[in-house]
Amino acid sequence: MSNAAIAETDDTAGYSAVEAIYHAYLTGLILTLVAKSGTTQAAEVVFRTFRRQQLARFVPGLKKLGLDGLPHALACAQYHYLSNQVGGVKVEYVYENDRKAWVRYPPPRWIWSGTAVCSIPSEVSRAMLRGWHANNGVVLGNPRLGFVCTGQTVDGQPGLEGYYREFDHDLAPEERLQFSPGEECPPFDPAQAPLLSEASWPPARLAKVLRNYAMEYITSILPETIAALGPSEGLYLAGSAARLIGMHSFDTIAQTLGGVGPGALGYAEFLQRIARAQGDEAELVQDGEAWRVRQRGWRLMRERLDLSPAVFDAWTELWSGCAMAHDRWLTLDITQRRDRGDPVWEWRIGRRLPATA
């Protein structure tokens, strides 16, 4: 497909490539934090990530999905069922009564891609629940609404599951998330679960939603990593994870895109296509034997203001890693950056000569 055609049509392959690399980066960054910064620090970053996501997306999402008029326990559980289903996550919902409804995430867990589930401590999984599920009652102004977790995949149980319950008394902060491993989610009946309106969620829109779902996690976790660990350590860990994920994801996403051409031009076309698939304007300009990709806008971080330069520096390591996997003699230099006053982000892609023996 030509660049002109890609610019004018929905690039579903591009959306899938973007979803894949950001999904991998989310998992890879959390694993890096667990391994190199420790369980406590990793759990803190995951907590901050999910709390930010919850504060930004939960209430607007309830309205968008038409759930804001339901009893709170049902609204919360149905929100997780429908929003995660739209995002491609395997999820179940079970109604028990108007004050109690279950949500269950069977294996494989989307967030812990592949074998990563073997390295996720229980505390990190719990941090996700503390960040989001435990705060829904607070956001809804219902001090009696809490979440009871009855199982976690990372603990060897058959899925992450639990229920929203409206208790008979106001909950103390430490009661908003409870654990009750002796209970078990009832069987899931898809016929009894809520449905998305096909008119509101046509296939073309759903393809973009999958992309957006993965991108939004990076929108949250990358700045939160830098904020929690500081710009020096945060950049080192988030950047090194990004480079590794870029190297190990490139073959897969190149195949998704139908192939990437050789050399500097092929990689420049890849970078331009990825930028456009993320929702940004990007143009390709020749510069002698090299090529420049100029990206206007940064949809990934458009809602985040006053970002540390370390966020951009870490993010660019994704594309450095991809370049290394494509052709290890490529040079990828950032010649303009908007966070330092330039009108665009600009990459210059060239190719050096291999070192002689």
C-alpha positions in Angstrom: 0.0 0.0 0.0 1.4 3.4 -0.9 1.9 6.2 1.6 -0.7 8.3 -0.1 -3.3 5.5 0.2 -2.5 4.9 3.8 -2.9 8.6 4.6 -6.4 8.5 3.1 -7.9 5.3 4.4 -8.2 3.5 7.7 -5.0 1.5 8.1 -6.2 -1.4 10.1 -2.9 -3.2 9.7 -1.2 -0.1 11.1 -3.6 0.0 14.0 -2.8 -3.6 14.8 0.9 -3.0 14.7 0.6 0.0 17.1 -1.6 -2.1 19.4 0.9 -4.9 19.4 4.0 -2.8 20.2 2.4 -0.8 23.0 0.8 -3.9 24.5 4.2 -5.5 24.6 5.8 -2.3 26.0 3.3 -2.2 28.8 4.1 -5.8 29.9 7.8 -5.3 29.3 8.0 -2.1 31.4 6.3 -3.7 34.3 8.5 -6.7 34.2 11.6 -4.4 34.1 10.4 -2.6 37.2 9.8 -5.8 39.0 13.2 -7.2 38.1 15.4 -4.1 38.4 13.5 -1.8 40.8 11.7 -4.3 43.0 8.2 -5.4 43.8 7.3 -2.3 46.0 8.3 0.2 43.4 6.7 -1.8 40.6 3.5 -2.0 42.6 3.6 1.8 43.2 3.9 2.5 39.4 1.1 0.1 38.6 -1.1 1.7 41.3 -0.5 5.2 40.0 -1.1 4.1 36.4 -4.5 2.5 37.1 -5.6 5.3 39.4 -4.8 7.8 36.7 -6.7 5.7 34.1 -9.6 5.4 36.5 -9.9 9.1 37.2 -9.6 10.0 33.5 -11.8 7.3 32.0 -14.3 5.7 34.4 -17.1 8.3 34.7 -17.0 9.4 31.0 -16.9 5.7 30.1 -20.0 5.0 32.1 -21.9 7.7 30.2 -20.6 6.6 26.8 -21.7 3.0 27.5 -25.1 4.1 28.8 -24.4 2.6 32.3 -24.7 5.7 34.4 -28.3 5.1 35.4 -27.7 1.6 36.8 -27.2 0.7 40.5 -23.6 1.3 41.2 -22.4 -2.3 41.7 -24.0 -3.3 38.4 -22.7 -0.2 36.6 -19.1 -0.9 37.7 -19.1 -4.6 36.8 -20.8 -3.9 33.4 -18.3 -1.1 32.7 -15.4 -3.5 33.2 -17.1 -6.1 31.1 -17.9 -3.9 28.2 -14.9 -1.6 28.1 -12.4 -4.5 28.4 -14.3 -6.5 25.8 -14.0 -3.6 23.4 -10.3 -3.5 24.1 -9.9 -7.2 23.2 -9.6 -8.5 26.8 -11.1 -11.8 27.8 -13.7 -10.9 30.4 -16.9 -12.3 32.0 -19.8 -10.7 33.9 -22.3 -12.3 36.3 -25.3 -10.5 37.9 -26.2 -11.6 41.4 -28.5 -8.9 42.6 -28.8 -5.1 42.3 -26.1 -4.6 45.0 -23.7 -7.3 43.9 -22.2 -8.1 40.5 -19.2 -10.1 39.5 -16.4 -9.5 37.0 -13.9 -12.1 36.0 -10.8 -12.1 33.8 -10.1 -15.7 32.7 -6.6 -16.7 31.5 -4.8 -15.7 29.5 -4.6 -12.2 31.1 -4.2 -9.5 28.4 -1.9 -7.3 30.5 0.6 -10.1 31.3 1.4 -11.1 27.7 2.6 -14.6 27.2 5.0 -16.0 29.8 5.2 -12.7 31.7 2.5 -14.0 34.1 5.2 -16.2 35.7 7.1 -13.1 36.9 4.3 -10.9 38.3 4.2 -10.7 42.1 0.8 -10.8 43.8 1.4 -7.3 45.1 1.7 -5.9 41.6 -1.6 -7.5 40.6 -3.3 -6.2 43.8 -1.9 -2.7 43.0 -4.1 -2.6 39.8 -7.2 -3.3 41.9 -6.2 -0.7 44.5 -5.7 1.8 41.8 -9.0 1.3 40.0 -11.6 -1.0 41.5 -11.2 0.2 45.0 -11.8 3.8 44.0 -15.0 3.5 42.0 -17.2 4.0 45.1 -15.2 7.2 45.9 -15.6 8.6 42.4 -19.3 7.8 42.4 -19.9 9.4 45.8 -21.0 6.0 47.2 -19.0 5.3 50.5 -20.7 1.8 50.8 -19.4 0.5 47.4 -16.3 -1.8 47.5 -14.7 -4.5 45.6 -14.1 -8.0 46.9 -11.3 -10.0 45.1 -11.8 -13.8 45.2 -8.9 -14.9 43.1 -5.8 -13.8 41.1 -4.3 -15.5 38.1 -0.8 -14.6 39.3 -1.5 -16.6 42.5 -2.2 -19.7 40.4 -6.0 -19.3 40.6 -8.2 -19.7 37.4 -8.5 -16.1 36.7 -8.6 -12.7 38.3 -12.1 -12.4 39.7 -14.3 -10.6 42.3 -17.4 -8.7 42.8 -18.6 -5.2 43.4 -20.8 -5.0 46.4 -22.8 -2.2 48.1 -22.4 -2.9 51.8 -24.8 -1.9 54.6 -22.3 0.5 56.1 -19.8 3.1 54.9 -16.4 1.6 54.2 -13.2 2.7 55.7 -10.4 3.3 53.1 -8.8 0.0 53.9 -12.2 -1.8 53.3 -12.7 -0.6 49.8 -10.6 -3.5 48.5 -11.1 -6.8 50.3 -10.0 -10.4 49.6 -12.1 -13.5 50.0 -10.3 -16.4 48.4 -12.9 -19.0 49.6 -15.6 -17.6 47.4 -16.1 -18.5 43.7 -17.5 -16.6 40.8 -20.8 -18.3 39.5 -20.8 -19.6 35.9 -20.8 -17.0 33.1 -23.8 -17.0 30.7 -23.1 -14.8 27.7 -26.8 -14.6 26.9 -27.4 -12.8 30.2 -24.5 -10.3 29.8 -24.9 -6.8 28.4 -24.3 -6.2 24.7 -22.6 -3.4 22.8 -24.7 -1.7 20.2 -23.4 -2.7 16.8 -24.6 0.7 15.4 -22.4 2.5 18.0 -19.4 0.2 17.6 -19.0 -0.8 14.0 -15.9 -2.9 13.0 -13.8 0.1 11.8 -14.3 1.9 15.1 -13.5 -1.2 17.1 -10.1 -1.5 15.2 -9.2 1.9 16.4 -10.4 1.2 19.9 -8.0 -1.8 20.2 -5.2 0.6 19.2 -6.4 3.3 21.7 -6.7 0.8 24.5 -3.0 -0.2 24.3 -1.9 3.4 23.7 -3.7 4.7 26.7 -1.8 2.4 29.1 1.5 3.9 27.8 0.0 7.4 28.1 -0.4 6.6 31.8 2.4 4.3 32.8 5.4 6.0 31.1 5.0 9.4 32.8 4.1 7.7 36.1 7.3 5.7 35.9 9.4 8.8 35.4 7.5 10.6 38.2 7.8 7.7 40.7 11.5 6.8 40.0 12.8 10.2 38.9 14.0 11.3 35.5 17.4 9.5 35.7 16.4 6.1 36.9 13.0 6.3 35.3 14.6 7.0 31.9 17.1 4.3 32.3 14.5 1.6 33.1 11.7 2.8 30.8 14.2 3.4 28.0 16.0 0.1 28.3 12.6 -1.8 28.3 11.5 0.2 25.3 14.6 -0.7 23.3 14.3 -4.4 24.1 10.6 -4.4 23.2 11.3 -2.6 19.9 14.0 -5.2 19.0 11.8 -8.2 19.9 8.5 -6.8 18.5 9.8 -5.6 15.1 9.5 -8.8 13.1 6.0 -9.4 14.3 4.7 -5.9 13.5 6.6 -5.8 10.2 4.8 -9.0 9.2 1.5 -7.4 10.4 2.2 -4.4 8.1 2.9 -6.7 5.1 6.7 -6.2 5.3 9.1 -3.3 5.6 11.4 -2.2 2.8 15.2 -2.4 3.1 17.6 0.2 4.4 17.0 3.8 5.5 14.1 4.4 3.2 12.3 1.3 4.2 12.7 2.1 7.9 11.7 5.8 7.3 8.5 4.6 5.6 7.8 2.3 8.5 8.2 5.1 11.0 6.0 7.4 9.0 3.3 4.7 8.7 3.5 4.0 12.5 3.1 7.7 13.3 0.1 8.0 11.1 -1.4 4.8 12.5 -1.1 6.4 16.0 -3.2 9.3 14.7 -0.4 11.8 14.0 0.5 13.7 10.8 3.8 12.6 9.4 5.7 13.5 6.3 8.8 11.9 4.6 11.5 14.1 3.2 14.7 13.0 1.5 18.0 14.4 2.8 20.8 13.2 0.5 21.3 9.5 1.1 19.3 9.8 4.4 15.6 10.4 5.1 13.7 12.6 7.5 10.4 11.8 9.2 8.6 14.9 10.5 5.8 14.2 12.9 3.3 16.9 13.8 1.5 16.3 17.1 1.9 13.5 19.6 -1.5 11.9 20.1 0.0 9.5 22.6 0.7 12.2 25.2 -1.7 15.0 24.1 -3.6 14.8 27.4 -0.4 15.0 29.5 1.0 18.5 30.1 4.4 19.6 31.4 6.0 16.2 30.7 9.6 15.5 31.7 11.9 15.3 28.6 12.7 11.8 30.0 9.3 10.6 28.8 10.0 11.5 25.2 13.6 10.1 25.5 12.3 6.8 26.8 9.6 6.5 24.2 12.0 7.1 21.3 13.9 3.9 22.4 11.0 1.9 21.0 11.9 3.1 17.6 15.6 2.7 18.1 15.0 -0.9 19.1 13.0 -1.5 15.9 15.7 0.1 13.8 18.3 -2.2 15.3 16.2 -5.2 14.5 15.5 -4.0 10.9 19.1 -3.1 10.0 21.8 -2.8 12.7 23.8 -0.3 10.7 21.0 2.3 10.6 21.4 5.6 12.3 18.4 7.2 14.0 19.0 10.8 15.1 16.4 13.1 16.6 17.1 16.5 15.0 14.0 18.4 16.2 11.8 18.0 19.2 8.6 19.9 20.1 9.2 19.7 23.8 12.2 22.0 23.3 10.4 24.6 21.1 10.7 23.0 17.6 7.6 22.9 15.4 7.8 19.1 14.9 9.4 15.9 16.1 11.9 15.0 13.4 14.0 11.8 13.0 16.8 11.6 10.5 17.4 8.0 9.3 20.7 7.1 7.6 22.9 4.2 7.3 26.6 3.9 8.4 29.1 1.6 6.9 29.8 -1.6 8.8 33.1 -1.6 10.7 35.8 -3.5 8.9 37.6 -6.4 10.5 
